Amino acid sequence: MTTKEVAEKYGVTRNAVIRWCKKNNIKRVLGKNGVMEYVFNAKNLKEFENRRGRGWKQGKPRKSTI
């Protein structure tokens, strides 16, 4: 799968997928019109699916509004 397909499947932006790829050293291959594309295999998709999301983490106290 390409970055565009992964972004559509998981409901995130293409830039978020690219940032994750850079951080996790995913290899790029030459795509259409000479543009380098990240290509996901089954292992990469599983890792992307299990990535840590943004927002409140369980066990971390929330700030009080008082």
N, C-alpha and C positions, 0 to 999 in steps of 0.2 A: 504494500500500500504506500501511497505517496503522502506527503504532509497535508495536502488538501483533503484527501480522502479521510485521513485520521481526524483532522479538525472537524469535518462534517459528522463523522461517526460519533465522536465524543462531545460534540457541542461546545468546542472551544475555538479560539481564533487560530489562524495559521501561524501567527507570530508566537503564540504560546507553545505550539508544537515545535517550532524551530528553536526556541530558547531551551526547551527540554532536551532536544536532540544535541545541541551544542554542549549542554551541561553533562550529558551522559555519553558523549563521544560516539554518537551514531555516525556511521560512514555514509558518504554521499557518492552518488554515481551520476554520470552524465545523462541528462534527460533530453527532452525535446528542445530544439533550437539552441543547443549548447548550454542550457541552464542546468546547474548542478542541483539535484534533488536528493533529499533524504528518503531512503527506502526502508520500510519497516518489515521485519519478518515476524513470525509468531512470537518469538521470545521478546522482541522489542515491544510489540503490542501489549503483551501481558505486563511488562514493566511499566509501560505508560499508563495502563489501566489502573495499576496499583500505586500510582504516584501520590505524593502527599498533596492534598488540596489546600487552598487558602481558607482563612477564617479561624474560628475558635477551635482550639484543640482540647479534647476531653482531658480533664485533670488539671488544666490551667485555669486559675480563678479569673473570672471576668471582673472588670473594673466596676466599682460601685458608683452609683449615680448621686450619692449623697454628698 
